[in-house]
Amino acid sequence: QDIAWLMQPRARADGAASGGGSDNGCEGGRLGVGFTSVPPEWGYFPSKNDRLTAAQLSAKGIPPYSAATAEFALYNAHASALRALGAEVAPPQPRSFHGVSVPLGPAVIFSPCFAPCMSALARKLGSPQRLSVSRKSALLVTGRHIRIDELRLDGSLEISVADGASLHIRSLVVQNEGWRFEDLSPTVLEDDRCPEVLQMRGYTLRREQARQVAVTTPGHHEMDHGELVLVSRTAVSFCDGAADLTDEAPPQTSSAAPRGDGGRLSFGGALEGQTPPPARAAWCSSALSLQPGAELRVPLVLPVPSLVRYEVQLLDASRSSLGLQPSLVLSLQ
């Protein structure tokens, strides 16, 4: 709204006379001024007012432009981008935190490396119509090479993929308690020990439950029906350009062990949420050193009481068709 005032007076007058400026430059001594428009949820949401001032402005029906409105505007902008592409995303509902009205809906955050613009986001979604996000949900996606075909989210989900790795989510259903935004009491806000960031917002985030999908091993990974596997030593690009990322990251030894099912490799770690663990899985490390009598703890979260049997063995590199170095393998049944 202010850029027109930076123009020379004659340019402003010429632009107004031409109905917004159909000319794209100087023509006959006249400078055309043009403009464009975007949906309001992608507009101007600065964080420039303190919480008390924002509450006063909100009561008058004036945009409060505070820390709270800026934060929820970011969530809403990313959620609206999904809707624009055809995904089923619950709309936000008005919510007041200490007098500051905000649009409370799904908290969706896409890192710039994942989707810096709409065209990049469209390439990362195989079929947006197969994505649904409920109002209570939170979705955080970080990583450049991620593709999502089908996702049913009713809770909180964090997806992160390291450089040199790629992830193709073919189908995933997540349902958990999720996260909640809760008001902070006046007593807490007035306490000197209350962090300034919470005083600015007037609320806090209660993280009840979340499903985490973290890919740190180089290579291409796939997730189907909630099971994550490493399928190739070479990561795949879901952006325009080369089909693999062999030159993006230095070669590293994979931490996956052979599974013996057509070349697919198992990928272990903490298992959380409603998805039960696979019948057989493997966790291993090629950079593990244990002293005699040393103890190794493996994170394992099961949704129901289960009987787990661990088997430890030393792989011989000469017997491995994948050329793995000798490593300690932990398998569960």
JOHURA-V552948 format. One record per pair of residues at least 6 apart in sequence whose C-alpha atoms are under 8 Angstrom apart, sorted by sequence separation. I is the first residue (numbers start at 0). J is the second residue. If there is no record, write none. Layout:
# JOHURA-V552948
((I,J) (I,J))
This chain:
# JOHURA-V552948
((14,20) (24,30) (25,31) (56,62) (57,63) (81,87) (82,88) (94,100) (95,101) (113,119) (114,120) (160,166) (187,193) (197,203) (221,227) (222,228) (236,242) (257,263) (258,264) (270,276) (316,322) (4,11) (13,20) (23,30) (24,31) (56,63) (81,88) (93,100) (94,101) (113,120) (220,227) (221,228) (235,242) (236,243) (257,264) (258,265) (316,323) (3,11) (22,30) (23,31) (24,32) (55,63) (93,101) (94,102) (220,228) (221,229) (235,243) (236,244) (256,264) (257,265) (316,324) (22,31) (23,32) (53,62) (54,63) (79,88) (93,102) (94,103) (114,123) (188,197) (220,229) (221,230) (234,243) (235,244) (255,264) (256,265) (315,324) (316,325) (21,31) (22,32) (23,33) (53,63) (78,88) (92,102) (93,103) (188,198) (219,229) (220,230) (233,243) (234,244) (255,265) (256,266) (314,324) (315,325) (20,31) (21,32) (22,33) (52,63) (53,64) (91,102) (92,103) (218,229) (219,230) (220,231) (233,244) (234,245) (255,266) (314,325) (20,32) (21,33) (53,65) (91,103) (92,104) (218,230) (219,231) (233,245) (254,266) (255,267) (313,325) (314,326) (19,32) (20,33) (91,104) (188,201) (218,231) (219,232) (267,280) (313,326) (314,327) (17,31) (19,33) (20,34) (90,104) (91,105) (218,232) (219,233) (220,234) (266,280) (267,281) (268,282) (313,327) (314,328) (19,34) (48,63) (50,65) (89,104) (90,105) (145,160) (217,232) (218,233) (219,234) (265,280) (266,281) (267,282) (312,327) (313,328) (13,29) (14,30) (48,64) (49,65) (50,66) (75,91) (89,105) (136,152) (144,160) (217,233) (218,234) (219,235) (265,281) (266,282) (267,283) (311,327) (312,328) (13,30) (14,31) (47,64) (48,65) (49,66) (88,105) (136,153) (137,154) (138,155) (139,156) (140,157) (141,158) (142,159) (143,160) (156,173) (217,234) (218,235) (265,282) (311,328) (312,329) (13,31) (14,32) (46,64) (47,65) (48,66) (130,148) (135,153) (136,154) (137,155) (138,156) (139,157) (140,158) (141,159) (142,160) (155,173) (183,201) (310,328) (311,329) (10,29) (13,32) (14,33) (45,64) (46,65) (47,66) (129,148) (130,149) (131,150) (132,151) (133,152) (134,153) (135,154) (136,155) (137,156) (138,157) (139,158) (140,159) (141,160) (142,161) (143,162) (148,167) (149,168) (154,173) (155,174) (182,201) (183,202) (310,329) (311,330) (10,30) (44,64) (45,65) (46,66) (129,149) (130,150) (131,151) (132,152) (133,153) (136,156) (138,158) (142,162) (144,164) (145,165) (146,166) (147,167) (148,168) (149,169) (150,170) (151,171) (152,172) (153,173) (154,174) (155,175) (182,202) (183,203) (309,329) (310,330) (9,30) (10,31) (11,32) (46,67) (125,146) (127,148) (129,150) (130,151) (131,152) (132,153) (133,154) (144,165) (145,166) (146,167) (147,168) (148,169) (149,170) (150,171) (151,172) (152,173) (153,174) (154,175) (155,176) (181,202) (182,203) (232,253) (309,330) (310,331) (10,32) (46,68) (123,145) (124,146) (125,147) (126,148) (127,149) (129,151) (143,165) (144,166) (145,167) (146,168) (147,169) (148,170) (149,171) (150,172) (151,173) (152,174) (153,175) (154,176) (155,177) (180,202) (181,203) (308,330) (309,331) (46,69) (123,146) (124,147) (125,148) (126,149) (145,168) (147,170) (150,173) (154,177) (155,178) (180,203) (181,204) (308,331) (309,332) (44,68) (45,69) (122,146) (123,147) (124,148) (125,149) (153,177) (154,178) (180,204) (181,205) (307,331) (308,332) (44,69) (179,204) (180,205) (256,281) (276,301) (307,332) (178,204) (179,205) (229,255) (255,281) (256,282) (275,301) (75,102) (78,105) (105,132) (113,140) (178,205) (179,206) (255,282) (256,283) (275,302) (44,72) (78,106) (105,133) (113,141) (178,206) (179,207) (254,282) (255,283) (3,32) (75,104) (78,107) (105,134) (110,139) (112,141) (113,142) (114,143) (177,206) (178,207) (254,283) (255,284) (268,297) (269,298) (270,299) (271,300) (273,302) (71,101) (72,102) (74,104) (75,105) (77,107) (104,134) (105,135) (106,136) (107,137) (108,138) (109,139) (110,140) (112,142) (113,143) (177,207) (178,208) (254,284) (268,298) (269,299) (270,300) (271,301) (272,302) (68,99) (71,102) (74,105) (75,106) (77,108) (104,135) (105,136) (106,137) (107,138) (108,139) (109,140) (110,141) (112,143) (113,144) (176,207) (177,208) (178,209) (254,285) (268,299) (269,300) (270,301) (271,302) (40,72) (67,99) (68,100) (71,103) (74,106) (75,107) (77,109) (104,136) (105,137) (106,138) (107,139) (108,140) (109,141) (110,142) (113,145) (176,208) (177,209) (230,262) (231,263) (253,285) (68,101) (74,107) (105,138) (175,208) (176,209) (230,263) (231,264) (252,285) (67,101) (68,102) (73,107) (74,108) (175,209) (217,251) (229,263) (230,264) (40,75) (41,76) (71,106) (73,108) (175,210) (218,253) (228,263) (229,264) (40,76) (63,99) (217,253) (228,264) (229,265) (80,117) (84,121) (173,210) (216,253) (228,265) (229,266) (216,254) (227,265) (228,266) (40,79) (227,266) (285,324) (287,326) (58,98) (137,177) (227,267) (285,325) (286,326) (287,327) (57,98) (58,99) (86,127) (87,128) (136,177) (137,178) (285,326) (57,99) (85,127) (86,128) (87,129) (88,130) (135,177) (136,178) (284,326) (285,327) (54,97) (55,98) (57,100) (84,127) (85,128) (86,129) (87,130) (88,131) (89,132) (91,134) (135,178) (283,326) (284,327) (54,98) (86,130) (87,131) (88,132) (89,133) (90,134) (135,179) (283,327) (284,328) (53,98) (54,99) (86,131) (87,132) (88,133) (89,134) (283,328) (53,99) (54,100) (81,127) (88,134) (282,328) (283,329) (281,328) (282,329) (166,214) (281,329) (282,330) (50,99) (165,214) (225,274) (281,330) (164,214) (226,276) (280,330) (281,331) (164,215) (171,222) (226,277) (279,330) (280,331) (157,209) (164,216) (165,217) (167,219) (169,221) (170,222) (171,223) (172,224) (279,331) (280,332) (155,208) (156,209) (157,210) (158,211) (159,212) (160,213) (161,214) (164,217) (165,218) (166,219) (167,220) (168,221) (169,222) (170,223) (171,224) (172,225) (279,332) (154,208) (155,209) (156,210) (157,211) (158,212) (159,213) (160,214) (161,215) (163,217) (164,218) (165,219) (166,220) (167,221) (168,222) (169,223) (170,224) (171,225) (278,332) (154,209) (155,210) (156,211) (157,212) (158,213) (159,214) (160,215) (161,216) (162,217) (163,218) (164,219) (165,220) (166,221) (167,222) (168,223) (169,224) (170,225) (156,212) (157,213) (161,217) (164,220) (166,222) (211,271) (210,271) (210,272) (209,272) (208,272) (257,321) (164,233) (165,234) (164,234) (165,235) (163,234) (164,235) (165,236) (252,323) (256,328) (163,244) (163,245) (163,247) (97,182) (162,247) (163,248) (96,182) (162,248) (144,235) (146,237) (144,236) (145,237) (144,237) (144,238) (175,272) (174,272) (175,273) (173,272) (174,273) (173,273) (173,274) (97,201) (96,201) (96,202) (123,237) (122,237) (123,238) (122,238) (119,238) (67,199) (66,199) (67,200) (66,200) (67,201) (65,200) (50,198) (50,199) (49,199) (50,200) (50,201))
